[in-house]
Amino acid sequence: MLSALVVNKIISIYIGPAGIALIGQYQSVLAMITTLGNGAVNVGVTKYVSQHHDDHEKRNSYISAAIIIVIIFSFLMGSCVFFASKYLSLELLKTDGYSLVFKILGISLVLIGLNSLILSILNGLKKIKQYVTVIIVSSVFTLAISSALTMKYHLAGFLYSSIIIQVSVFFFSLRTLLQLLKKQEFSFKFRKKINLEVIKKLFAFSLMSVVTIVAAQLNQIAIRDYLISHFSIEQAGYWQAVWKISDMYLMVIITALTTYYLPKLSELNSKHEIRKEMIAGYKVIIPFVLVSAAMIYLLRDFIIEMLFTPQFMEMRTLFAFQLVGDFFKIISWVLSSLMVAKAMTKTYIFTEIIFSITFYLLTITLTKYYGLQGVTVAFAVNYILYLATNGYIFKDIIILNKKLPVFMK
């Protein structure tokens, strides 16, 4: 988070609100490309490596299958990105001058995908020390490389740095995994024979991840385009800046959910244990989000000056409803994490798609009445509805009925 704070300040000085809006578009597409490029197997790998930690035969089958999936998908997706580089540059960044960025991204996609896979394996093995070390190294690289290139080359520098960082971290991640193998803290033997049942199970999680990323990122792209066309690119940049602040402080909770919470829920089968774990999670999450949101709101003027520049002061009116939305977003994510952990694929996909659509529709409707602030009002309302829906889905666990939800059978 500290690394992101510094980089964000540099971006705001050297690129400005319009540049931040364009970076938002690029990062949304980058998230989709990298997810599709690794076959979106990360969550499935974490779950099944954790679930079969004592059964090396099954665990190795899932890892071997995941490696094959990543290599195939990264090659296919990388080729698409490489040959569509000019189109992507024009559509996202309003010029074909950045087509080389997408060409390099396409070539590098296999290493980026393997890096994500290694992190998922470390997470599933519960090698938290090694996992966190890789994340810290990634943050240090981000701070050094992004800052230097952005200051020297502005927008182009930032775009190239996003690829350089992920490729660089791959080699460190690989070294970390090889050290575990050398110390015999982890055993692995690649299996060439593909187990179709394993592939099927991994793809169930892939489908959930793809829908989550694609729905969320396409939604953000559509909203930015709407704000740019109906307001201005600077106004879209203000909203992107507020969204970035949310991402930075919520990253602490989201990391906890993916690193600890998801593997833990994957292991639990009793509704009593699941409910107990959820309550324990909420006891930490709710106070953290409430205190963080309150402090951010009270210090919003100071935060804008510290993270951005006085040029961004117009965004101060966007904080209130954005922070309300953040609260309901995290509360609901605890429940949606249970959907992922228990492979409730259809339910998860349905809710993700529906509420991505409602966010966009609410944005169009509410911005007509509240101006730019309407997009944050839409965000808050959407996640209140999302929480209510998730609460209904898991009502049997929440009120401790005798049976598990039908989705979990």
N, C-alpha and C positions, 0 to 999 in steps of 0.2 A: 504494500500500500504506500509506503514511504517512497519507494522507487517511482510509482505511478504519479504521486504528487509532484515530484520534481520534474518528471518528463512532461506532465500536463502543463506546468507553468511555462516551460520552454516552448511547447507547442502554441500556447495562447499568445506568447510574445512574438514569435517568429511567423506564425501562420494566421492567427486571428480567428474570429467567429466563422467566417466563410470557409476557411480551411478546416476547421473542426467539423463542420457539417460534411464536407467531402471525405474527411478521414472516417467519420461515422459510417458513411456509405461503403467505403473500402473495407472497413473492419467487419461489417455485416456480411459482405460477400466472402471475405477471407474465412470467417467462421463456418460458413456453409461449405466452402471448397475443402477446407481441412477436415471437416466432419465426414463429408462424402468420400474424401480421398483416403480415409482410413477405414472405410466401410462402417463407420459409426459403431465399432465393436467395443469401445472403451468401457462403458458401463457393464456390458455383459461379461467382459473379461474380469473386471473387478469382482462382480458377483460370484462367478463360478470358480475363480481361483480362491476366493475366500471360502466358498461353500465346500470345496473339495481340497482344503489345505492338508488333510491327512491322507488323501487318496492321490498319490503322485501320478498314477496311470491316467486317471480322469483329468487331473489338472493339466498335465502335459498335452492331452488331446485338445483341450480348449485353447491353450497357448499356441500350439502348432497350427490349428485351424485359423486362429486370429492372425498369425503371421502371413499365411497364404492369402487371406482376405485383404489385409492391408496392402500387400505388394500388388495384387491384381487391381484393386480399386484405385490405388494411388497412381498406377500407370495409366489407367483409363481416364481418370479425372484429370490427371496432369496433362495428358495429351489434349483433352478438350480445352483446358485453360490455355495451353500454349498456342493452339491454333485460333482460339477466340480472343487472343490478347488485345488486339486493336479494338474489337467491339466492346469488350469489358472496359477498356480505358475510356472510350468515348461515352458510354452509357453512365458510368459511375463517376468519372472524374472530369467529364465535359471536354476532354481533349484526348487525341491519340498519342500524345507525348509520353505517356506512361505505359505504353504497350510492353516495353522491355521488362517492367516490373512483373507483369503477369506471365511473361515467358519464363523468367527466372523462377517464379512461384511454381509453375507447372513442372519444371525440371526438378525442383527441390521437394516436391510433394511427398515422395516416398520416404525421405528422411524425416520429414515433419510427422508423417503418419506413424512411423516406427517409434519416434520419440514419445508420442501420445500412448502408444501401446506399452512401452516400457514403464511409463508412469502408472498405467492401469495395473500392470503386474505387481509393481512395488506396493501399490495401494491394497490390492487383493491379498498379498502376502503379509500385510500389516507391518511392513518395514517402514514405519512412519519416519524414523530418523533419516533414512536414506531418501525417502520421498520428499521430506521437507528440505533436505540439503539441495536436491535438484531444483526445487522451486526457488530457493534463496539464490542459487547460482544464476538461474534464469532472470531473477529480478535485478541482480547486479549487472548482468549483460545488458538488460533492458535499459538500465540507468545510464550505463557508459556509452553503449552504441547508439541508442536512440537520441540521447542528448547531443552527442558529438555530430552525428549526421544531420539532425534537424537544424542545429545552429549553422551548419555549413551549407546545407543544400535545401533547407526549408521542407516543403511538402515532399519533394522527391526523396530527400534524405530519410524522412520518417517512413515512407513506404518501403524503401529498400531495407531499412533497419529491421522492420517487422519480420522479414524473411531470414535475414542474416542471423538474428537472435535464435530463432527456432531451430535452424540447422546447426548452429554452434552448440546449443544445449543438447542436441541428440547425441553428440560424441561424449559429453559428460554423463548423460543418462546411461549410455551403453557401457561406459567404463564402470559405473556404479553397479549395474547388473552383473557384469563379468566378475567383479570383486566378490559378490555374493556367491556366485558359482564356484569361484576359486576357494573360498573359505568354507564351502560345502554348507552354507546356510540356505541354499536353494539348489535343487537338482532339476535338471531339464534335459530331455532327449527329444530332438525334433522327430515328429512322425509324419512321413510323407503321405501315408494313406489317410484320405479325408473321411472322417466320420460324418455322415450326412445328418445324423441326429444332433450332433454337436453344432454343426453349421446352422441348422434350423433354430436351435436355442439361442445362438449368438445373434442371428438375424432378427429374432423377436425383439431383442434389445436394440439392435441397429435401427429397426423401424421406429421405435420410440425416440431414439436420439435424433434420427433424421427429421422426424416430424417436429420435435421440439426446436431444433436449431433452425430448420428451414422456415417453419411457421413464425417463429420469433423474429428472425432476421429479415425475412421478406416483409413482415409487418412493419419493422422499423424503417426499412428502405421506403416502403409505401408512405409511411407517415412523414418521413423527411421530404420526400418528393412533394407530398401534399402541402407541407408547410412552406417549402421553397416556392411553389407555384402560387399559393394563396396569400403568403405573407412576404418573406424574402429569405435569401440564403443565410443572412446574418441571424434572422429570427430562428431559423432551423438550427443554427449553430448554438444559440442560447439554450434551446431545449436539449440538444446533444450534450452541452456542458453540464446541465443539471443531471441528466441521465448518467453521465460519467461519474459525478460525485456519488450517486447512489451505488454504482458498480463498485467504486473503490471501498466504501465502508461496509457494504454487504458482502464483499469478497471474503471477509473473515468468517462469516457464518456459512457462506456457500462452500468454502473450503472444508469447514467442519462437517457439513452435510455429506460431501462427496468422499472425504477421507475416512471419517469414523462412522457416520450415521448409516450410510448406505450398506457397507459391509456388515454392520451390526444387525440391521433389520433383515438382511438376507439370511442370517443364521437363525433367526427367531421364528418359531412356528406357533407357539402358544399366544392366544389373544391377550392373556394377562401380561405376558412378558413384553409384547409389542406395546401395549398401553402404558406399561411402566416405563419403557424406554422413551416413548413419546413425551410423557410427562416430564421425565428427567431432561429431555432436550428443550422443552418449552421453558423450564425453569432457568435455563441459561440464555436461551434465544430472546425471549420476550423482554427481560430487563435490558439486555444489550442493545436491542433495536430501539426501544423506547428512549433510553438515555442518549444513544447516539443521535437519533432523529431530533430530539429536543435540543441538544447542543448545537447541531448543525443549523437548525432553524434560528436559534437565538444569535448565533455567530455568523449568519449567512453573509452579511456585508464584509466582515473580516475574511471569511473563506473565499469570497469572490476576488478580493484584492490579493489574497495570498496565492491562490491557485491559478488565477487568471489575470486580468488587467482591468482598469476602470472602464474599458470599452465594453465589458460584459455586465455592467451593473444592472442593465434592464432585466436580467434573468432572475433578480431577487424575488419577483412576484410569483415565480414558478415553484418555489420551495415547498410551500405549505402542503398542497395536495400531493406533490411528488413524494414527500416523506410519509404522508398517510398511506399512500399506495405501497410504499416500501414495507411498511409494517404488515399490512395484510398479505403482501406478496410472500414474505418470509414465513409467516404463520401457515399459509396455504402450502408452501413448498415442503414443509415437514410432512404433510399428508400426501402430497404428490410423490415424494421420495418413497413412500410405502408402496405406491402403485408400481414404481420401477423395481423396487426390491422384490416384489412378489409377482413380477412379470404380468401385470394386468394390462396387456398390450392394447386391446381394443378400447378399454375405458380411458386409458391415458391418452391415446391418440385422439379420441373423440373430444375430450375436454381441451386438449391443447389447440386443436384446430378451431373449435367453436369460440374459445375465448381470445384467440388471435384475431378472428374476424370481428368479434364484438368490440375489441379495443379500437380497431380501425374505424368501425362505424360510429362508435361513441365519440372518437376524435373529430370526425367530420361534423357530427351533430353539435357537439358542445363548443367547438371553436367558433361556430356561427354566433353563439350567444355570449361566450366569455373571451373571445379572441385567442391569443396564443396560450393563455392560462387554461383554456378548455382541454388541451392535450393532457395536462397533468390531472385535471378533474376526471377525465376519461380513464386515465391510468388507475386512479384510486377506486372509482366505481367498479371498474372491470375486475379488480382483484378482490373486492368485497363479494362480488357475485361468484368469483372463482372459489373463494374460501367456503362460501355457503354450499356450493355444489360438492366440494370435496368432503365437507362435514356430513352431508347427506349420504354420500357414497360409503363413508366409514362410520356411519352412525352406530353400527353393531359393536364396533370396537370402542368407540367413544363412550357409549352408555353401558358397555360390558354385557351384551346379550350372550346367550349361550353359544351361538353359532358364529363362525367367521362369515364375512361378507361372501355372497355367492361368487363374486369376482375372484376370490382368493382360493376357491376350492380346486 
